[in-house]
Amino acid sequence: MTTEFTVIRDATPVAAIPRGAVVAMGNFDGVHLGHRAVIDAALRMGRARGKPAFAVTFEPHPRSFFSPNSPQFRLSDEASKLRLLAGTGLDGAVVMTFDKTRAGTSAQDFIHHDLIQRLGVSGIAVGYDFHFGKGRAGSPSLLVSEGPRLGIEVDVQAHIDIEERPVSSSAIRMALAEGQIDEATAMLGGPWFVSGEVIHGEKRGRDLGYPTANIRLDKNCSLKHGIYAVRVGRGSERFGGVASFGRRPTFDNGAPLLEVFLFDFKGDLYGTVLDVAFIRFIRDELKFDTIEALIRQMDDDSARARAALAAAPDAFPRLGVIG
């Protein structure tokens, strides 16, 4: 078994790929509970066979390839997805480039060339709704039918429901767009998070008594504009905080920006990469007539954020280290 999380890409030599691995296949956007069921199945299969378990995933997201002009709110970019996958106990991930060639590969060719010849897999775990190959002709039932002939064990996981609602990446995107953080957290199995470098802003927060770390999120992020209780990671350090995501209507109504105030922290964060986990939605973004009214509201937001964090003291995504 491998001892660190290894990332295999299209350019990785075949000789460097461990033979006989078990793979969990999917897009894994957000690595939610449904994805984790597939991953857990691969881990069980790998342990039983004494073989490493890998995720097989695709970048860019196939939906971005097929609909380049339709904005897509991704729950996790490639780097974040790999860190989430590394936190599941998998030995690594196979990142396949999704381009014109990949889109035109038949399901049978994908199985025989990519999975059998190149990766040499001995087992496959997939979700009930996973499709692959040209025209999405590949399906779990095709893998099940081909498995015995190819000597491959295939495990198909059923959908996961929470309160009779199927867990899916699209359902989580919708919950985040509506500010339903508790609902998104339940489906993800932990808080949704973003990662980004702290950039220089207008520095208004200093004058208000709330200096913020500003992070520009992906332009397609559909998180509801408003105020959130957050937990912030800087490496292995953790801080509580309150964050605003939106256009700052009191000041400039500009491009959306994530502004994070860290509780009980002093120091310079410019250029630092922070992980920001969203714990609770506090209120909608508002426009204030006076700075005094804004500061009073920020004081109240901070108190509410501290209370929310105290009720969820250990809430943070389980992130692994990429080897």
Backbone as numpy.savetxt, mean C-alpha at the origin, in Angstrom:
# Nx Ny Nz CAx CAy CAz Cx Cy Cz
15.97 -21.67 2.76 15.13 -20.47 2.76 16.01 -19.21 2.76
15.55 -18.17 2.07 16.30 -16.93 2.07 16.15 -16.24 3.42
17.12 -15.39 3.76 17.12 -14.75 5.07 16.73 -13.28 4.99
16.61 -12.72 3.79 16.19 -11.33 3.66 15.21 -11.23 2.50
14.49 -10.13 2.47 13.48 -9.92 1.43 14.20 -9.53 0.14
14.08 -10.40 -0.86 14.79 -10.22 -2.12 13.82 -9.80 -3.21
14.20 -8.83 -4.02 13.37 -8.38 -5.12 13.96 -8.88 -6.44
13.19 -9.64 -7.16 13.58 -10.19 -8.46 12.86 -9.40 -9.54
13.62 -8.94 -10.53 13.04 -8.17 -11.62 13.31 -8.85 -12.96
12.80 -8.24 -14.03 12.94 -8.85 -15.35 14.40 -9.08 -15.72
15.29 -8.21 -15.24 16.70 -8.31 -15.59 17.49 -9.27 -14.70
16.85 -9.81 -13.68 17.55 -10.74 -12.78 17.89 -12.03 -13.53
19.14 -12.46 -13.51 19.50 -13.71 -14.20 18.74 -14.90 -13.62
18.39 -15.85 -14.47 17.68 -17.03 -14.02 18.47 -17.77 -12.96
19.79 -17.77 -13.10 20.64 -18.48 -12.14 20.53 -17.91 -10.73
20.07 -16.65 -10.61 19.95 -16.02 -9.30 18.57 -16.21 -8.68
17.68 -16.90 -9.39 16.31 -17.10 -8.91 16.22 -18.47 -8.25
15.81 -18.53 -6.98 15.70 -19.84 -6.30 14.65 -20.71 -6.96
15.00 -21.94 -7.26 14.08 -22.85 -7.93 13.12 -23.49 -6.93
11.94 -23.78 -7.42 10.96 -24.48 -6.59 10.20 -23.60 -5.62
10.29 -22.28 -5.77 9.60 -21.38 -4.85 8.08 -21.48 -5.03
7.38 -21.09 -4.00 5.93 -20.95 -4.04 5.63 -19.46 -4.22
4.65 -19.14 -5.06 4.36 -17.73 -5.31 2.91 -17.40 -5.01
2.72 -16.19 -4.46 1.40 -15.60 -4.31 1.29 -14.55 -5.41
0.30 -14.66 -6.27 0.20 -13.75 -7.42 -0.92 -12.74 -7.23
-0.63 -11.48 -7.60 -1.65 -10.45 -7.54 -1.04 -9.08 -7.76
-1.90 -8.07 -7.87 -1.41 -6.70 -7.97 -1.06 -6.15 -6.59
-1.76 -6.62 -5.57 -1.44 -6.32 -4.17 -1.42 -4.82 -3.86
-2.32 -4.05 -4.46 -2.38 -2.63 -4.13 -2.95 -2.46 -2.74
-2.13 -2.01 -1.81 -2.54 -1.83 -0.43 -2.23 -3.02 0.47
-2.02 -4.20 -0.13 -1.76 -5.44 0.63 -2.80 -5.57 1.75
-4.06 -5.64 1.33 -5.17 -5.70 2.29 -5.42 -7.13 2.77
-6.48 -7.33 3.56 -6.74 -8.63 4.16 -6.96 -9.73 3.13
-7.60 -9.39 2.00 -7.77 -10.37 0.95 -6.44 -10.80 0.37
-5.55 -9.84 0.15 -4.20 -10.15 -0.33 -3.45 -11.01 0.69
-3.63 -10.68 1.95 -2.88 -11.39 3.00 -3.34 -12.85 3.12
-4.60 -13.10 2.78 -5.06 -14.49 2.78 -4.32 -15.29 1.71
-4.11 -14.68 0.55 -3.37 -15.33 -0.54 -1.91 -15.52 -0.12
-1.33 -14.48 0.48 0.06 -14.55 0.93 0.23 -15.63 2.01
-0.71 -15.68 2.95 -0.64 -16.70 4.01 -0.72 -18.10 3.43
-1.53 -18.28 2.38 -1.62 -19.59 1.73 -0.28 -19.97 1.12
0.38 -19.01 0.48 1.70 -19.27 -0.11 2.72 -19.58 0.97
2.66 -18.86 2.09 3.60 -19.12 3.18 3.41 -20.52 3.74
2.16 -20.94 3.92 1.90 -22.30 4.42 2.43 -23.35 3.45
2.18 -23.12 2.18 2.63 -24.05 1.16 4.16 -24.13 1.12
4.78 -22.95 1.22 6.24 -22.91 1.21 6.85 -23.62 2.40
6.27 -23.39 3.59 6.79 -24.06 4.79 6.65 -25.58 4.68
5.51 -26.03 4.15 5.28 -27.47 4.01 6.27 -28.11 3.05
6.70 -27.34 2.06 7.63 -27.87 1.05 9.09 -27.56 1.37
9.30 -26.72 2.39 10.67 -26.31 2.67 11.22 -25.40 1.59
10.34 -24.60 0.97 10.72 -23.72 -0.12 10.38 -22.26 0.21
11.12 -21.33 -0.40 10.81 -19.91 -0.15 9.47 -19.53 -0.78
8.87 -18.50 -0.23 7.60 -17.99 -0.74 7.80 -16.55 -1.21
7.35 -16.28 -2.44 7.50 -14.96 -3.05 6.14 -14.44 -3.49
6.04 -13.12 -3.57 4.89 -12.50 -4.23 5.28 -12.26 -5.68
4.34 -12.46 -6.59 4.52 -12.06 -7.98 3.56 -10.90 -8.22
4.11 -9.76 -8.60 3.29 -8.58 -8.79 3.75 -7.83 -10.03
3.00 -6.80 -10.40 3.22 -6.13 -11.69 3.34 -4.62 -11.51
4.29 -4.03 -12.21 4.49 -2.58 -12.20 4.80 -2.09 -13.62
4.17 -1.00 -14.05 3.14 -0.26 -13.32 1.86 -1.08 -13.19
0.94 -0.61 -12.39 -0.33 -1.30 -12.23 -0.96 -1.47 -13.61
-1.42 -2.67 -13.96 -2.02 -2.89 -15.28 -3.09 -1.87 -15.65
-3.85 -1.41 -14.67 -4.90 -0.44 -14.98 -4.30 0.85 -15.53
-3.13 1.23 -15.04 -2.45 2.43 -15.55 -2.01 2.24 -16.99
-1.62 1.01 -17.33 -1.20 0.72 -18.71 -2.38 0.77 -19.66
-3.47 0.12 -19.28 -4.62 0.05 -20.17 -5.41 1.36 -20.23
-5.39 2.14 -19.17 -6.14 3.41 -19.14 -5.23 4.54 -18.69
-4.24 4.90 -19.52 -3.25 5.91 -19.10 -3.85 7.29 -18.88
-4.99 7.56 -19.45 -5.59 8.89 -19.31 -6.63 8.96 -18.20
-6.82 7.84 -17.51 -7.77 7.83 -16.39 -6.99 7.83 -15.08
-7.09 8.88 -14.30 -6.34 8.95 -13.04 -6.65 7.77 -12.14
-5.61 7.21 -11.54 -5.80 6.08 -10.64 -5.21 6.39 -9.27
-6.04 6.27 -8.26 -5.61 6.45 -6.87 -5.04 5.13 -6.40
-3.73 5.06 -6.31 -3.08 3.85 -5.82 -2.97 3.91 -4.31
-3.29 2.81 -3.67 -3.18 2.75 -2.21 -1.72 2.70 -1.78
-0.87 2.10 -2.60 0.56 2.02 -2.27 1.36 2.04 -3.56
2.34 2.94 -3.63 3.22 2.93 -4.79 4.13 1.72 -4.70
4.99 1.54 -5.70 5.80 0.33 -5.75 6.65 0.15 -4.50
7.32 1.21 -4.07 8.20 1.10 -2.90 7.42 0.74 -1.64
6.28 1.39 -1.45 5.46 1.10 -0.26 4.89 -0.31 -0.31
4.48 -0.74 -1.50 3.94 -2.10 -1.64 5.01 -3.13 -1.28
6.22 -2.93 -1.74 7.29 -3.88 -1.43 7.58 -3.91 0.07
7.54 -2.76 0.72 7.77 -2.72 2.17 6.66 -3.45 2.91
5.41 -3.29 2.44 4.30 -4.02 3.05 4.44 -5.52 2.83
4.81 -5.91 1.62 5.00 -7.33 1.34 6.13 -7.90 2.18
7.18 -7.10 2.37 8.31 -7.57 3.19 7.90 -7.76 4.64
6.85 -7.08 5.07 6.39 -7.21 6.45 5.47 -8.39 6.69
5.16 -9.15 5.63 4.23 -10.28 5.78 4.93 -11.59 6.11
6.26 -11.63 5.99 6.98 -12.88 6.20 7.42 -13.54 4.91
7.03 -12.98 3.77 7.49 -13.51 2.49 9.01 -13.38 2.37
9.59 -14.24 1.55 11.04 -14.18 1.33 11.43 -13.15 0.28
10.48 -12.73 -0.54 10.81 -11.75 -1.55 9.64 -11.49 -2.47
9.90 -10.73 -3.52 8.87 -10.40 -4.51 9.48 -10.45 -5.90
8.67 -10.92 -6.84 9.03 -10.88 -8.25 8.22 -9.74 -8.86
8.91 -8.69 -9.29 8.24 -7.53 -9.88 8.36 -7.63 -11.40
7.25 -7.90 -12.06 7.23 -8.04 -13.51 6.79 -6.73 -14.14
7.53 -6.27 -15.12 7.18 -5.03 -15.82 5.94 -5.28 -16.66
4.92 -4.45 -16.43 3.70 -4.60 -17.23 3.75 -3.59 -18.37
4.05 -4.10 -19.57 4.17 -3.26 -20.75 3.40 -3.92 -21.90
3.63 -3.44 -23.10 2.90 -3.95 -24.26 3.15 -5.44 -24.46
4.41 -5.85 -24.26 4.75 -7.26 -24.43 4.03 -8.12 -23.41
4.06 -7.69 -22.15 3.40 -8.45 -21.10 1.89 -8.50 -21.34
1.31 -7.39 -21.75 -0.13 -7.34 -21.98 -0.54 -8.26 -23.13
0.37 -8.48 -24.06 0.06 -9.32 -25.20 0.41 -10.78 -25.03
0.96 -11.14 -23.87 1.34 -12.53 -23.61 0.11 -13.35 -23.25
-0.07 -14.47 -23.91 -1.23 -15.32 -23.61 -1.09 -15.92 -22.21
-2.22 -16.33 -21.66 -2.21 -16.93 -20.33 -1.34 -18.19 -20.30
-1.45 -19.01 -21.34 -0.66 -20.24 -21.39 0.83 -19.93 -21.46
1.22 -18.94 -22.28 2.63 -18.57 -22.37 3.14 -18.01 -21.05
2.29 -17.26 -20.36 2.69 -16.72 -19.07 2.97 -17.86 -18.09
2.08 -18.84 -18.06 2.28 -19.97 -17.16 3.56 -20.71 -17.50
3.74 -21.04 -18.77 4.86 -21.91 -19.15 6.19 -21.16 -19.19
6.20 -19.95 -19.71 7.46 -19.22 -19.81 7.84 -18.53 -18.50
6.92 -17.72 -17.99 7.25 -16.91 -16.81 7.26 -17.71 -15.51
6.24 -18.53 -15.32 6.12 -19.24 -14.04 6.94 -20.53 -14.00
6.88 -21.32 -15.06 7.56 -22.62 -15.04 9.03 -22.50 -15.43
9.30 -21.97 -16.62 10.67 -21.95 -17.12 11.54 -20.94 -16.38
11.05 -19.72 -16.27 11.90 -18.68 -15.65 11.95 -18.79 -14.13
10.79 -18.87 -13.49 10.76 -18.89 -12.02 10.87 -20.30 -11.44
10.45 -21.29 -12.18 10.53 -22.66 -11.68 9.67 -22.89 -10.45
8.45 -22.35 -10.45 7.61 -22.42 -9.25 7.13 -23.84 -8.99
6.88 -24.14 -7.73 6.32 -25.44 -7.35 4.91 -25.31 -6.80
4.49 -24.09 -6.53 3.15 -23.86 -6.00 2.71 -22.43 -6.27
1.40 -22.25 -6.39 0.84 -20.93 -6.70 -0.38 -20.71 -5.82
-0.46 -19.54 -5.22 -1.65 -19.12 -4.49 -2.20 -17.86 -5.16
-3.51 -17.83 -5.39 -4.15 -16.67 -6.01 -5.50 -16.43 -5.35
-6.02 -15.24 -5.57 -7.36 -14.92 -5.12 -8.38 -15.39 -6.14
-9.62 -15.50 -5.70 -10.69 -16.04 -6.55 -10.93 -15.22 -7.81
-10.56 -13.92 -7.78 -10.87 -13.03 -8.90 -9.63 -12.60 -9.68
-8.51 -13.29 -9.49 -7.27 -12.91 -10.18 -7.28 -13.41 -11.62
-7.04 -12.50 -12.57 -6.95 -12.85 -13.97 -5.63 -12.35 -14.55
-5.16 -13.02 -15.57 -3.86 -12.68 -16.14 -3.84 -13.10 -17.60
-2.81 -12.63 -18.31 -2.66 -12.99 -19.71 -3.49 -12.12 -20.63
-3.21 -12.22 -21.91 -3.90 -11.41 -22.92 -5.41 -11.57 -22.82
-6.08 -10.44 -22.79 -7.54 -10.46 -22.67 -8.04 -10.99 -21.35
-7.16 -11.05 -20.34 -7.52 -11.57 -19.01 -8.08 -12.99 -19.11
-7.54 -13.75 -20.08 -8.03 -15.12 -20.30 -7.59 -16.07 -19.21
-6.48 -15.75 -18.54 -6.01 -16.60 -17.45 -6.86 -16.41 -16.22
-7.14 -17.50 -15.52 -8.04 -17.44 -14.36 -7.59 -18.47 -13.34
-8.11 -18.38 -12.12 -7.82 -19.42 -11.12 -8.20 -20.82 -11.61
-9.33 -20.93 -12.32 -9.75 -22.25 -12.80 -8.77 -22.81 -13.81
-8.17 -21.96 -14.64 -7.15 -22.42 -15.58 -5.93 -22.95 -14.83
-5.51 -22.24 -13.80 -4.36 -22.70 -13.01 -4.66 -24.03 -12.33
-5.87 -24.15 -11.80 -6.26 -25.40 -11.14 -6.24 -26.56 -12.13
-6.73 -26.32 -13.33 -6.78 -27.40 -14.33 -5.39 -27.76 -14.84
-4.50 -26.78 -14.93 -3.14 -27.01 -15.43 -2.21 -27.56 -14.35
-2.52 -27.29 -13.09 -1.63 -27.64 -12.00 -1.18 -29.08 -11.96
-2.10 -30.06 -11.96 -1.68 -31.46 -11.87 -0.75 -31.88 -13.01
-1.03 -31.43 -14.21 -0.21 -31.80 -15.36 1.20 -31.24 -15.25
1.30 -30.03 -14.65 2.60 -29.38 -14.53 3.30 -29.69 -13.21
2.61 -30.43 -12.35 3.21 -30.75 -11.06 3.25 -29.57 -10.11
2.27 -28.69 -10.23 2.20 -27.48 -9.41 0.96 -27.52 -8.53
1.14 -27.27 -7.25 0.00 -27.15 -6.35 -0.60 -25.75 -6.49
-1.91 -25.67 -6.58 -2.59 -24.39 -6.74 -3.59 -24.21 -5.61
-3.54 -23.08 -4.95 -4.46 -22.75 -3.86 -5.22 -21.48 -4.25
-6.53 -21.57 -4.32 -7.37 -20.42 -4.67 -8.12 -19.96 -3.42
-7.89 -18.71 -3.04 -8.52 -18.17 -1.83 -9.84 -17.47 -2.16
-10.84 -17.73 -1.36 -12.14 -17.07 -1.52 -12.04 -15.62 -1.06
-13.09 -14.85 -1.38 -13.09 -13.44 -0.97 -13.22 -13.34 0.55
-12.70 -12.24 1.08 -12.79 -11.94 2.50 -13.86 -10.87 2.68
-14.78 -11.08 3.60 -15.85 -10.11 3.88 -15.67 -9.52 5.27
-16.01 -8.27 5.40 -16.12 -7.62 6.70 -17.53 -7.03 6.78
-18.30 -7.55 7.71 -19.70 -7.14 7.86 -20.44 -7.26 6.53
-20.24 -8.40 5.87 -20.91 -8.77 4.63 -20.51 -7.88 3.45
-19.40 -7.16 3.58 -18.91 -6.35 2.47 -17.56 -6.91 2.03
-17.42 -7.29 0.74 -16.15 -7.86 0.28 -15.01 -6.85 0.41
-13.88 -7.34 0.87 -12.68 -6.52 0.96 -12.06 -6.41 -0.42
-11.77 -5.20 -0.86 -11.12 -4.99 -2.15 -10.38 -3.66 -2.13
-9.42 -3.52 -3.03 -8.69 -2.26 -3.13 -9.62 -1.12 -3.50
-10.57 -1.39 -4.38 -11.49 -0.33 -4.80 -12.39 0.11 -3.64
-12.80 -0.83 -2.79 -13.62 -0.47 -1.63 -12.81 0.37 -0.64
-11.53 0.07 -0.51 -10.67 0.85 0.39 -10.46 2.25 -0.18
-10.25 2.36 -1.48 -10.10 3.68 -2.10 -11.34 4.53 -1.85
-12.50 3.92 -1.98 -13.76 4.63 -1.75 -13.87 5.08 -0.30
-13.49 4.21 0.62 -13.56 4.56 2.04 -12.65 5.75 2.35
-11.44 5.74 1.81 -10.51 6.85 2.05 -11.02 8.14 1.43
-11.63 8.04 0.26 -12.17 9.23 -0.40 -13.33 9.83 0.39
-13.97 9.01 1.22 -15.09 9.49 2.04 -14.67 9.80 3.47
-13.36 9.66 3.75 -12.89 9.92 5.11 -13.23 8.83 6.09
-13.60 7.65 5.60 -13.97 6.53 6.47 -12.70 5.75 6.84
-11.89 6.34 7.69 -10.58 5.77 8.03 -10.73 4.45 8.78
-11.67 4.36 9.70 -11.86 3.12 10.45 -12.21 1.97 9.51
-13.04 2.25 8.52 -13.44 1.23 7.56 -12.25 0.78 6.71
-11.47 1.75 6.24 -10.28 1.42 5.44 -9.28 0.62 6.27
-9.09 1.01 7.52 -8.16 0.31 8.41 -8.58 -1.14 8.61
-9.88 -1.36 8.78 -10.38 -2.72 8.99 -10.10 -3.60 7.78
-10.30 -3.06 6.59 -10.08 -3.85 5.37 -8.60 -4.07 5.09
-7.77 -3.11 5.46 -6.34 -3.24 5.25 -5.67 -4.13 6.29
-6.30 -4.26 7.45 -5.67 -4.98 8.54 -4.68 -4.13 9.30
-4.71 -2.84 9.08 -3.81 -1.87 9.72 -4.01 -0.53 9.04
-3.46 0.53 9.60 -3.72 1.86 9.03 -3.10 2.05 7.65
-3.81 2.79 6.81 -3.28 3.19 5.51 -2.18 4.22 5.74
-1.13 4.14 4.93 -0.03 5.08 5.12 0.49 5.59 3.79
1.15 6.74 3.86 1.87 7.30 2.72 3.30 7.58 3.15
4.17 7.65 2.17 5.57 7.94 2.43 5.97 9.09 1.55
6.77 10.02 2.06 7.22 11.12 1.23 8.29 11.96 1.89
8.98 12.72 1.07 10.05 13.59 1.56 9.46 14.92 2.03
9.95 15.40 3.15 9.50 16.68 3.69 10.07 17.81 2.84
9.18 18.68 2.35 9.59 19.78 1.47 9.34 21.12 2.17
9.94 22.16 1.63 9.72 23.50 2.17 8.34 24.00 1.75
7.65 24.62 2.68 6.35 25.21 2.40 6.39 26.71 2.63
5.22 27.28 2.93 5.13 28.73 3.18 5.53 29.09 4.60
5.74 28.07 5.44 6.17 28.27 6.84 5.16 29.07 7.67
3.89 29.02 7.28 2.87 29.70 8.05 2.67 29.04 9.41
2.85 27.71 9.44 2.63 26.97 10.68 3.48 27.47 11.82
4.69 27.91 11.53 5.57 28.43 12.59 4.92 29.62 13.28
4.35 30.50 12.47 3.72 31.71 13.04 2.46 31.37 13.83
1.84 30.24 13.49 0.61 29.85 14.17 0.88 29.00 15.40
2.15 28.65 15.61 2.50 27.79 16.73 2.40 26.32 16.40
2.24 26.01 15.13 2.13 24.63 14.67 3.03 24.41 13.46
4.35 24.34 13.66 5.24 24.08 12.52 4.96 22.70 11.93
4.82 22.65 10.62 4.42 21.39 9.99 5.50 20.86 9.06
5.48 19.53 8.90 6.29 18.85 7.89 5.38 18.67 6.68
5.76 19.24 5.56 4.92 19.24 4.38 5.37 18.16 3.39
4.40 17.39 2.91 4.67 16.30 1.97 3.69 16.39 0.81
4.24 16.35 -0.40 3.39 16.38 -1.59 3.01 14.95 -1.95
1.72 14.64 -1.94 1.27 13.30 -2.28 1.05 13.19 -3.79
0.88 11.97 -4.26 0.62 11.73 -5.68 -0.59 12.55 -6.12
-0.51 13.09 -7.32 -1.58 13.97 -7.81 -2.92 13.24 -7.91
-2.89 11.92 -7.99 -4.13 11.16 -8.10 -4.68 10.69 -6.75
-4.04 11.11 -5.67 -4.52 10.72 -4.35 -5.91 11.30 -4.11
-6.85 10.44 -3.79 -8.24 10.87 -3.59 -8.65 10.88 -2.12
-7.69 10.85 -1.22 -8.01 10.95 0.20 -8.85 12.20 0.45
-9.88 12.06 1.27 -10.76 13.19 1.56 -9.96 14.32 2.20
-10.20 15.53 1.74 -9.55 16.69 2.34 -10.11 16.91 3.75
-9.20 17.10 4.68 -9.63 17.29 6.05 -8.49 17.14 7.03
-8.84 16.99 8.29 -7.87 16.90 9.39 -7.89 15.48 9.94
-6.69 14.95 10.22 -6.55 13.55 10.64 -5.62 13.42 11.84
-5.93 12.45 12.68 -4.97 11.99 13.67 -4.04 11.01 12.96
-2.74 11.21 13.12 -1.77 10.38 12.39 -0.68 9.88 13.34
-0.04 8.82 12.91 1.18 8.35 13.56 2.27 8.40 12.52
3.40 8.98 12.89 4.46 9.26 11.93 5.70 8.43 12.24
6.27 7.85 11.20 7.49 7.08 11.36 8.66 7.77 10.68
9.77 7.87 11.40 11.03 8.33 10.83 12.05 7.23 11.14
12.29 6.37 10.16 13.08 5.19 10.46 12.34 4.34 11.48
13.00 4.00 12.58 12.37 3.20 13.63 11.66 4.06 14.68
11.77 5.38 14.56 11.12 6.29 15.53 9.65 6.45 15.19
8.82 6.66 16.21 7.40 6.88 16.03 6.96 8.13 16.79
6.11 8.91 16.15 5.58 10.14 16.74 4.09 10.22 16.48
3.36 10.75 17.44 1.97 11.06 17.21 1.88 12.42 16.54
0.76 12.67 15.88 0.62 13.97 15.23 -0.79 14.22 14.74
-0.97 15.42 14.23 -2.23 15.81 13.59 -1.86 16.34 12.22
-2.65 15.99 11.21 -2.30 16.34 9.84 -3.49 16.95 9.12
-3.15 17.85 8.21 -4.15 18.43 7.32 -3.81 18.02 5.90
-4.80 17.52 5.18 -4.61 17.26 3.76 -5.66 18.05 3.00
-5.19 18.94 2.14 -6.13 19.76 1.39 -5.48 20.97 0.76
-6.31 21.96 0.48 -5.88 23.12 -0.32 -5.69 24.41 0.49
-5.83 24.34 1.81 -5.62 25.50 2.68 -6.52 26.68 2.29
-7.85 26.51 2.33 -8.76 27.56 1.85 -8.66 28.87 2.62
-8.18 28.83 3.86 -8.04 30.08 4.62 -6.95 30.96 4.02
-5.99 30.33 3.33 -4.85 31.09 2.82 -4.80 31.20 1.30
-4.59 30.07 0.60 -4.35 30.20 -0.84 -5.18 29.28 -1.72
-5.85 28.29 -1.14 -6.64 27.34 -1.93 -5.79 26.74 -3.05
-4.56 26.37 -2.72 -3.62 25.89 -3.72 -3.71 24.40 -3.97
-2.64 23.84 -4.53 -2.59 22.41 -4.82 -2.63 21.62 -3.52
-3.26 20.46 -3.52 -3.35 19.65 -2.29 -1.98 19.35 -1.70
-1.90 19.46 -0.39 -0.64 19.24 0.33 -0.95 18.58 1.66
-0.09 17.65 2.06 -0.20 17.04 3.38 0.71 17.80 4.33
0.13 18.37 5.38 0.88 19.13 6.37 0.73 18.43 7.72
1.85 18.00 8.28 1.84 17.17 9.49 2.52 17.90 10.64
1.81 18.03 11.75 2.40 18.57 12.97 2.67 17.42 13.91
3.95 17.24 14.26 4.36 16.15 15.15 4.30 16.61 16.59
3.61 15.84 17.43 3.53 16.16 18.84 4.89 15.89 19.50
5.25 16.76 20.42 6.42 16.53 21.28 7.69 16.29 20.47
7.84 17.07 19.39 9.03 16.92 18.55 9.62 18.29 18.27
10.94 18.37 18.32 11.65 19.58 17.93 12.80 19.15 17.04
12.98 19.84 15.94 14.07 19.50 15.04 13.73 19.85 13.61
14.72 19.66 12.74 14.59 19.98 11.33 14.32 18.70 10.56
13.21 18.67 9.83 12.83 17.48 9.09 12.98 17.64 7.58
13.42 18.80 7.11 13.52 19.02 5.67 14.42 17.97 5.01
13.91 17.38 3.93 14.67 16.36 3.23 14.52 14.97 3.81
13.88 14.86 4.97 13.68 13.56 5.61 12.47 12.86 4.98
12.55 11.55 4.82 11.42 10.76 4.34 10.64 10.26 5.55
9.36 10.59 5.58 8.49 10.19 6.67 7.42 9.22 6.18
7.03 8.30 7.05 5.86 7.46 6.84 4.74 8.04 7.69
3.60 8.31 7.08 2.48 8.90 7.80 1.30 7.93 7.73
0.91 7.40 8.89 -0.21 6.45 8.98 -1.44 7.19 9.48
-2.56 7.00 8.81 -3.79 7.72 9.13 -4.63 6.89 10.10
-4.84 7.47 11.28 -5.51 6.73 12.36 -6.99 7.09 12.50
-7.32 8.36 12.37 -8.72 8.77 12.57 -9.00 10.06 11.80
-10.16 10.14 11.16 -10.61 11.37 10.52 -11.24 12.25 11.60
-10.82 13.51 11.66 -11.30 14.40 12.71 -12.39 15.35 12.21
-12.12 15.99 11.09 -13.13 16.93 10.57 -12.81 17.29 9.13
-13.80 17.91 8.46 -13.59 18.40 7.10 -12.67 19.61 7.10
-12.08 19.87 5.95 -11.30 21.09 5.78 -12.26 22.28 5.77
-11.89 23.35 6.48 -12.75 24.53 6.62 -11.99 25.81 6.29
-12.73 26.84 5.95 -12.15 28.17 5.76 -12.52 29.03 6.97
-11.53 29.70 7.56 -11.75 30.51 8.76 -11.64 31.99 8.43
-12.47 32.79 9.10 -12.50 34.24 8.84 -11.33 34.95 9.51
-10.83 34.38 10.61 -9.72 35.01 11.31 -8.66 33.97 11.67
-7.44 34.46 11.84 -6.34 33.58 12.25 -6.60 33.06 13.67
-7.18 33.89 14.51 -7.47 33.49 15.89 -8.43 32.30 15.91
-9.45 32.35 15.05 -10.41 31.24 14.98 -9.72 29.97 14.49
-8.81 30.13 13.54 -8.07 28.97 13.02 -7.22 28.35 14.13
-6.53 29.17 14.90 -5.67 28.64 15.97 -6.50 27.93 17.03
-7.65 28.49 17.39 -8.52 27.82 18.37 -8.95 26.45 17.85
-9.26 26.39 16.55 -9.67 25.11 15.98 -8.50 24.13 15.94
-7.29 24.63 15.65 -6.12 23.76 15.63 -5.82 23.21 17.02
-6.04 24.01 18.04 -5.87 23.52 19.41 -6.84 22.38 19.69
-8.09 22.55 19.25 -9.09 21.52 19.45 -8.76 20.27 18.62
-8.30 20.47 17.39 -7.91 19.33 16.53 -6.80 18.52 17.19
-5.83 19.22 17.76 -4.71 18.54 18.40 -5.17 17.71 19.59
-6.07 18.27 20.38 -6.57 17.53 21.54 -7.34 16.29 21.10
-8.14 16.43 20.06 -8.90 15.29 19.56 -7.98 14.24 18.94
-6.92 14.69 18.27 -5.97 13.75 17.68 -5.23 12.97 18.76
-4.82 13.66 19.82 -4.13 12.96 20.92 -5.04 11.90 21.55
-6.31 12.23 21.70 -7.25 11.27 22.28 -7.42 10.06 21.36
-7.50 10.30 20.04 -7.65 9.20 19.09 -6.42 8.30 19.09
-5.25 8.90 19.18 -4.01 8.12 19.19 -3.88 7.32 20.48
-4.33 7.89 21.59 -4.27 7.17 22.87 -5.15 5.93 22.83
-6.22 5.96 22.02 -7.11 4.81 21.90 -6.57 3.76 20.93
-5.54 4.14 20.15 -4.93 3.21 19.19 -3.41 3.33 19.28
-2.85 3.02 20.44 -1.43 3.33 20.69 -0.44 2.56 19.83
-0.81 1.37 19.36 0.14 0.55 18.60 -0.16 0.54 17.11
-1.07 1.38 16.67 -1.48 1.34 15.28 -0.40 1.91 14.36
0.20 1.03 13.56 1.17 1.44 12.55 1.34 0.27 11.59
1.52 0.55 10.31 1.67 -0.57 9.35 2.91 -1.41 9.70
2.79 -2.70 9.42 3.93 -3.59 9.62 4.77 -3.56 8.34
5.86 -2.87 8.38 6.70 -2.65 7.21 8.01 -3.42 7.34
8.41 -4.08 6.28 9.67 -4.79 6.29 10.76 -4.01 5.60
11.96 -4.56 5.64 13.13 -3.92 5.03 13.45 -4.66 3.73
13.68 -3.90 2.67 13.98 -4.49 1.38 15.46 -4.82 1.30
15.78 -6.08 0.97 17.17 -6.50 0.89 17.84 -6.07 -0.39
